[in-house]
Amino acid sequence: MTPAINEKRMVQLFCDLARITSLSGKEGAIARRLSILLKFMGAEVCIDDAGGKIGGETGNLIARFPGTGPGAPFLLSAHMDTVGPANNIRPQTHKDRITSDGTTVLGADCKAGIAIIIEVIKALEENKIPHPPIELVFTISEEMALMGAKYLDYSKLRSRYGLIFDNEQALENVIVSAPAADMMEIKVYGAAAHSGVAPEKGISAIKVVSEAISGMKLGRIDAQTTANIGFISGGNAINIVPPLVELSGEARSHDPAKLRRQTRHMEDCLKRAVKKIKVRADGHIITPRYEFLVEQKFPNLRIDKTNPVLPLIAAAMRAEGLKMKPSISGGGTDGNIMYGHGIKAPILATGMREVHTTREYLDLKDFFGCARLTMRVIAGLSTTA
């Protein structure tokens, strides 16, 4: 039997949410809207303290619905924030899609996921489908290095499995693997000197950095690993040997050991470049130096074949006339952070397309299909418990 969802209601809710401006750190209005709606639906709702920790308007929204059937608590999650431009979004409904008016993003990333989750909860109740306890998490500041998920109060959650709605691929593609990422902040110190009067007394930090980067393996390292230097800033004037250059970069890999090797390789290139240069000035030997700060941006995500949710997704796909395709992503989502806290949640596609652009749109076929798919999965949780 095809799960009965209310497509008109889904479209209306999505458009209502899309009109609410919710840039990262500015999710207060949408959190209030969702809190009222979820309480009206019978959920226990709370806001954690993540917003205070990162300077945002609100924290992550956590809601709980009691179970009506057997099974362990199950998580459904999407993020509330969007990228810009996002002021005065005007959703335009077409036969097969929803777009913005072309001057802003649409916000399907990730309000499509929120609308799917809320429709699923309503449809489960209306169709009297037994389900285990359901925990909802709507995070803040996902677009800002997954900050909401990083500061989520995990003590308020009991789910070990779930689904996350943040995938712009076709519906049959389910993300089961995503890389870990290291973020690097680098400073290279040379020595200032007048470039026309006494350049031999200076050390060009730009030259040191150029030497280091020329030795770095960047871009696609192998099938699992990438690296990039994305920002460089330095120099004071054209007649001053530049004493400081600042860089920002990252490395990503699905294999944590490869990630460690790549990060170490990038620092080793800096070490070698620094050691090559010595300058005698005013009777003293001066050398360049560097600072290399590494922070884990997010851990890897790896949903293995033993995950009990995957067979339910595959069966639900078959019922929808699709074949599940386990997918590997090069980007990170809240799922990476949650995986690091012991919550194993594949990432479902929601119908969002061309995200982070003013051409963004929501494919209605996959939008509705994801809701039906999710209902089938949740119904299956109680029958397999």
N, C-alpha and C positions, 0 to 999 in steps of 0.2 A: 504494500500500500504506500502510495506517495504521501509523505508527511505534509499536512495542511499548514502552510504558512500564508500569511496575509501580505501579499506583495505590495499592495497599495499602501498599507501601513508602514512597511519597511521603507519605501521611497519617501513617504512623508517624514518619518523620523530622521532618516539620513539628511534630508534637505534642511530640516529644523536644526540639526546639530551642525551642519556645514555652515550655516549662517552665523554661528557663534564664533567669534574670533578667539582662537586659543593657541597663540604662539607659545613656544617653550618658555616656561616660567610664568605664563599669563593664562593659566587654565582655570582660574577661579570661577568664571561665569559658567563654563561647561560642567565643572564639577558640581556646582550648585544645582544646575538643571538636572543632571543625572541623579544626584542624591534624592531630590524630590520625587523623581519618576520611580526610582528603585524602591524607595520607602512605600510609595503608593502601591507598588506591585507586591509588597509584603516582605521585602528583604530587610535584614539587619545591616545597617550601613555605618561605616566609620571612615574617617580620613586620618591617615598616619602623619607622622611628623617630618616626612621627607622634604616638604616644601620649606620648612624652617631651616633645614640643614643646607639647602642649596640656594636659598634666597628667592624662592618662588611664591606665588600667591596662594597656593594650596598644596596639600600633599597628595599622595596616591589615594584613590578611592577604592575601598574594599567592601564588597557586599556578599552576604551569605543567604542562600535559599535552602530551607530544610529539605531533606530527602523525602520522597514519596515511595521509594522502593529501596532494595538493598544496594550495597556497594559503598566503596570508600569515597570520601570527598573528591571532587573533580574540579579542576581550574579552567576557567575561560578568561582570556585576557587580551586587551588591546590598549593602545596608548591614546591619550586625549589631545596631545599637542600636535601642531602642524608647523611646517616651514612657511615662510612668506613667499610672495606677497599674499596677505590673507585678510586685509581689511575690506569689509563690505562685500563678502562673497555672495554672488547671486547664482545659485544653482539653476541650471537650465535642463529640463527633462525632455528627452527625445525618445523615440520609439525603442531603441535598444541600449541607451546609455544616458548618463547624467554628466553634464559638463559645467564648468564655470562660464562666465561671460567672456573669458579670454584675457581679462585684466588681472586675475588672481589665480592662485592654485584653487583646487576644488576642496581639498581636505579629505578625500577618500582615504588617504594615508593619514590617520587610520580610523576615521569616523565610520567608514564602511564596516569595519570590524565591530565597532561598538553597536551599530544598528543591527548587525547580524546577531550578536549575542543577546540583545534585549528582545528581538523578535523570537529567538529560540526559546527563551524563558517563558514568554507569553504563550507561544504555541504549545509548549509542553503541557502547560496548565490547561489550556483550552481543549487540547486533545486527550487530556487525562493520561498522559504517557508516564509510567513510573520512571523515576530517576533517582540517583543517589544525591546526597547533599552537593550543592554546587556553590563554588566560591568564584566570585568575579573580582578581577583586579583591572582597574583602568589607571594606567600609570601617567605620570607627568614627565616632561623633558626627555622623552625617548630620543628625540632628534638632537639633543645635546649630549652625545656620548652616553646614552642610556642611563642618565643620572637618576631618574625616578626609580627604575628597577634596582639600581645600585643601593639606594637608600630606603627601599621598601622594607617595612617592618614584617619580616618573615615569621616572626613569632605569632602573628595573627592568622597564619595559614596552616591548614592541615593537609592540603592536597600534595600528593607526590607525582601525580600525572595530570595532564590537561591538554588544552589546545590554545595556541596563540594565533591571532588573526593579524598577520602583517606580511603578506606575500603578494607581489604583483604579477606573478606568473599565471599561466592558465590553471584552471581549477584542479586538474588531475596531478599537478606538480606539488608535492608535499615536501617542504624543506625538513630534512633530517640531519643535516650536517652544516655547520657554519664555523668559520675560523676563529681562533683566538687572535687578539691584536695587542701589540705593544705600542704605546705612544712615546715618542722621544722628544725631549727638549734639550737642545745642544747650544752651548756658547763656546766660541773659540776666541781666545785673547791673543792678540799680537802686541805690537808696540807702535805708538804713534810717532811720526816724524814728519818734517816738512819734505814733501815729495820732490821739490825742486832744489832745495838747499842741502839737505842731508838725508836722502832716501836710504843710504846704507846703514843709518842708525835705527831704522824702523823695521818692523816685521808686519807684513801685510796679512791680516787675518783672512782676507778674501783669497789670497794665494794659498794659504794653508787649507782652507775649506775646499778650494778647487782641486787641490791635490788629493784630499781625502775622498771627495765625491767621485773623482775619476776612477778610483780604485774600488768603489762600492758596486756590488751586484744589486741592481734596482729593477723595478718592473716585475715581470713574471719570472720568478726564480725557478719554480718547478710547478707541477700540477697542483700542489697543495699550498704553495707559498708565494707571497708577493711582498714588495717593499717599495717605499716611496719617500723622497724628500719633497715636501709640499710647500715649504715656506723658507725663504732666506731674506735676511735683512742685515745691512751693515754699511759702514762708511759714514763719514761726516762731511767731507768736501773733496773736490777733485785734486786739491793740492795737499792733502793729508794722507799719509800712509794709514790705511784703516786699522784701528786697534781692536775692533770687536765685530764679530759676525754672529748672528743668532739664527738657528735653524730649527724647524719642526718637521718631524717625519713619523713614519709608522712602518711596522712590519706585521704581516698577518700570515697565519698558517693553520691548517686543519690538524697539523701534528705539532704538539707543544714542544717536542725536542727540536724540530726544525725551526720553530719560532725562536727558541733560545739561541740556536746557532746563528740565525740570520741577524738577530740583534747584536750578538757578540761580534759578528763579522763587521758590522757597521761601526762599532766602537773601535775595533782593531784598526780599521782604515784611518780613523782619526789619530789613534796613537802613533801609527807609522808616519803620518804626515807631520805631526808635531815633532817627532824625534829627528826628522831630517834637517831641521832649521836651527841654526845657532848664529847669533850676531854679536860682534864685539862693538860696544859703543861706550865711549868715555871710560875705557879701562875695565869695563865689566862685560861678562858674557850674559846675554839675555836670550831666552827661549820662549816660544809660544806655549800656551797651555789650553786646556779645554775642560768643560764641564759636560757630562753626559748623563742626563736624568731620564730614567725609564719608568713608566707607569703602565700597569696592565689596563688597557682600554676596556677589554672584556675577555672572559674565558671562552674556550671553544664550546660548541654545541655538538653532541653526537648522540643521536637517537638510534640505538642498535636494534637488531631484528627481534630481540626478545621483548621489546616494549609492547605491553598488552594493548595499547591504543592502536598500533599500526594495523593489526588484522581487522579491527572494527572500521577503520578508515577505508581499508581495501574493500571490505564487504559493502560499505555504504557507497563507495565509488561504483562498484558493479551494479548496485541497485539503481544508480543514476545513469547507467550506460557508459561508464568511464572505467579506465584502468589506471590505478594509482601508479604514479611515477615518483619514486624517492628522488629528491632533488638536493643538490649541493649548492649552497649559496656562498658568494664571496664577501657578503656583508654581515653585519651583526644586528641582532634584534634583542628585545627584552628576554627572549628565550635563552640567549647565551648566559645572561646574568642569572636567570632563574635556574638554569641547569647547574650552575656553580653552587646553588643552594639546595640541590637535590630534587628539583622539580623538573621532570622530563616531559617536555611538551613539544610535539611537532608543530610546524608553522603552516597554517592553511592559507590558501589564496582566497581573496575576498572580491576580486573583480576590479581592483584598482589598477590603473594603467598610466604610464607616463608621469609618474609621481615626481614631485619637486619641480614641476614646470607649470606654466599657465596653460599648457595643453592637456593637463591631467583630466582623466575621465573615469567614470565608473561603469564597467560592463555589467549590465543588469542580468544577463543570463548567468554569469558566474556569481554575481551577488546573491541572487535567489538560490542558485545551486548550492552555494556554501552553507546557507541556512538549512536547507533540507539535509545536506550531508551531515551537518553538526547534530541535527535532531536524531538522525539514524545512529550516529555514534553514541550519543547519550542514552538513547533507548537500549542500545546493546550493552551498556555498562551494567544495567540491572539484571539483564537476562544471563550475563556471564558471571555475575558475582557469586 
